[in-house]
Amino acid sequence: MNDLELWQYGLIALGALFVGMGKGGLPGVGNLTVVLMALALPPKASVGVLLPILLSADIVAVLVYRRHALWPYILRLAPWTVVGIVIGYFVFGWIDDAQVRVLIGGVLLSMTVIHFLRKWLRRHSEEEDKLPHHPVFVASTGIVGGFATMVANAAGPVAALYFIASGLPKYAYIGTSAWFFLLVNCFKVPFMMHLGIINAESFRMSASFMLFSVAGAFLARYLVRFINQKLFEILIWVFIVIGGMKLIL
């Protein structure tokens, strides 16, 4: 992975910029990174290169939006996410990339259909939607997200399903997601190192692209002010559907 061609460098740099912009509050942009990285590098190697880049953007996002985090949502989801990460760790060695992509894409699209179906069925109801707080919903979302982040760094859309379904306002969503992913990605590092996905060579490559992710996070900080709440949620769902279809197709 030492000798990158220009097109590979460009795709990774663009992916790193998108990572930062997604972490900085522009919905869905970061979901494109997984695809760009997988095009530029071997799929499993791309997972290891991407994680330190994600962490660099996570740190910036936490510094900017830390006061907006709602910790009860993090504490409910995190234990189940850990379970999913451990499952992903054990299956990473024998499941192939195509199977992982179809599995995650299918889950994303099915959860999206369920969300909007329930929203339509409840269109005349004035009672609070209790599903996002139901233990089964929280557990299944956390496990799927943990598995997705371990095998493909692709938990963003899954977490978005939980946080948006919970009705978090724009800045609360960004701040809560920032802390959640910083903690989750830090937790993943030892597992990635043990699998050999992160090593000295991959980290040197990651470090050379961190500046792009940091720049993207600061840029998004100013752009997010111009996005209203309704458009914010629409964009998230659009990118979730696009990401799910891309993973399957």
Buried (B, 14 or more C-beta within 10 A) or exposed (E): BEEBEEEBEEBBBBBBBBBBBBBBBBBBBBBBBBBBBBBBBEBBBBBBBBBBBBBBBBBBBBEBBEEBBBEEBBEBBBEBBBBBBBBBBEEBEEEEBEEBBEBBBEBBBEBBEBBEEEEEEEEEEEEEBEBBBEEEBBBBBBBBBBBBBBBBBBBBBBBBBBBBBBEBEBBBBBBBBBBBBBBBBEBBEEBBBEBEBBEEEBBEBBEBBBBBBBBBBBBBBEEBEEBEEEEBBEBBBEBBBBBBEBBBE
